[in-house]
């Protein structure tokens, strides 16, 4: 029996997806002593420090955790027999990259798992064991509703900034795209409902540089909605089979016209179903939890 700690830093309505992951991690270690430690909660780190306990395995998610651990319970955490550091690698901001790299060193990680790959080379320069474990979705939150009408032409759930605004404006003017800005306090359940009522779920990964794969990929597919996303070599799906990829704004507009046409509804639905089945087969948070567990058990 292992004692397993799962550190995360989840503010209210923030990093909610980390909560989905830890629930699956807890299930994967069923029968072991599992404890969730939310370092955002006042006194959580201090309670751990006073207890003097240690763990066989410690999951540390992202650089926010390493910042808090550095200030309060770093020495306790280092006593864990095996320390896994999970990070997005800070792919959007140089300061996040720096803090993630510092976190790997600060906690003396035994294993580093990246959810994004643009800065993989930087991590491999400072650590010998770096693996990519992708993102996922919770099928209890993001799920299809076959009997409900898809009365929205196209929906985007996310931050309209990040280099997306011009493309969004073109789609709004031409196709009536609906923006669901998660910064307005919407829950994931509400976002999921919008996606289930859309013919197309629009996505743009970063600034169209094709350097990663974001959570929206899996959440759109999980709702049984056609994923319409810019090309990225890190999206592990087949264009035209599981989703539709676009390469530039003109290509985006041309393909939007085709896939929103009533005559192509059956073809659109077939691709969306293929994408849903692929996501359910390989890309839920339960799959990710098992990947993390397998990597750990191969190491300890």
BELWO-V941006 format. One record per backbone hydrogen bond with DSSP energy under -1.0 kcal/mol. CO is the residue of the C=O (numbers start at 0). NH is the residue of the N-H. If there is no record, write none. Layout:
BEGIN
co=CO nh=NH
co=CO nh=NH
END
This chain:
BEGIN
co=1 nh=32
co=2 nh=55
co=2 nh=56
co=3 nh=34
co=4 nh=58
co=5 nh=36
co=6 nh=60
co=7 nh=38
co=10 nh=13
co=14 nh=17
co=15 nh=19
co=16 nh=20
co=17 nh=21
co=18 nh=22
co=19 nh=23
co=20 nh=24
co=21 nh=25
co=22 nh=26
co=23 nh=27
co=24 nh=28
co=26 nh=29
co=28 nh=31
co=31 nh=33
co=32 nh=3
co=34 nh=5
co=36 nh=7
co=37 nh=40
co=40 nh=43
co=42 nh=46
co=43 nh=47
co=44 nh=48
co=45 nh=49
co=46 nh=50
co=47 nh=51
co=54 nh=80
co=56 nh=4
co=57 nh=83
co=58 nh=6
co=59 nh=85
co=61 nh=65
co=62 nh=66
co=63 nh=67
co=64 nh=68
co=65 nh=69
co=66 nh=70
co=67 nh=71
co=68 nh=73
co=72 nh=76
co=73 nh=77
co=75 nh=78
co=76 nh=79
co=81 nh=57
co=82 nh=109
co=82 nh=110
co=83 nh=59
co=84 nh=112
co=85 nh=61
co=86 nh=114
co=92 nh=96
co=93 nh=97
co=94 nh=98
co=95 nh=99
co=96 nh=100
co=97 nh=101
co=98 nh=102
co=99 nh=103
co=100 nh=104
co=101 nh=105
co=102 nh=106
co=103 nh=108
co=110 nh=84
co=111 nh=130
co=112 nh=86
co=113 nh=132
co=116 nh=119
co=118 nh=122
co=119 nh=123
co=120 nh=124
co=122 nh=126
co=128 nh=111
co=130 nh=113
co=136 nh=284
co=137 nh=140
co=137 nh=141
co=144 nh=147
co=148 nh=150
co=151 nh=198
co=152 nh=199
co=153 nh=177
co=154 nh=201
co=155 nh=179
co=160 nh=163
co=163 nh=167
co=164 nh=168
co=165 nh=169
co=166 nh=170
co=167 nh=171
co=168 nh=172
co=169 nh=173
co=170 nh=174
co=170 nh=176
co=171 nh=175
co=177 nh=155
co=179 nh=157
co=180 nh=183
co=181 nh=184
co=186 nh=190
co=187 nh=191
co=188 nh=192
co=189 nh=193
co=190 nh=194
co=191 nh=195
co=194 nh=197
co=196 nh=151
co=198 nh=225
co=199 nh=154
co=200 nh=227
co=204 nh=207
co=213 nh=216
co=214 nh=218
co=215 nh=219
co=216 nh=220
co=217 nh=221
co=219 nh=224
co=220 nh=223
co=225 nh=200
co=226 nh=243
co=227 nh=202
co=228 nh=245
co=231 nh=234
co=234 nh=236
co=237 nh=240
co=237 nh=241
co=237 nh=242
co=242 nh=239
co=243 nh=228
co=245 nh=230
co=247 nh=251
co=248 nh=252
co=249 nh=253
co=250 nh=254
co=251 nh=255
co=252 nh=256
co=253 nh=257
co=254 nh=258
co=255 nh=259
co=260 nh=263
co=261 nh=264
co=263 nh=267
co=264 nh=268
co=265 nh=269
co=266 nh=270
co=267 nh=271
co=268 nh=272
co=269 nh=273
co=270 nh=274
co=271 nh=275
co=272 nh=276
co=273 nh=277
co=274 nh=278
co=275 nh=279
co=276 nh=280
co=277 nh=281
co=278 nh=282
co=283 nh=287
co=284 nh=288
co=285 nh=289
co=286 nh=290
co=287 nh=291
co=288 nh=292
co=289 nh=293
co=290 nh=294
co=291 nh=295
co=292 nh=296
co=293 nh=297
co=295 nh=298
co=295 nh=299
END
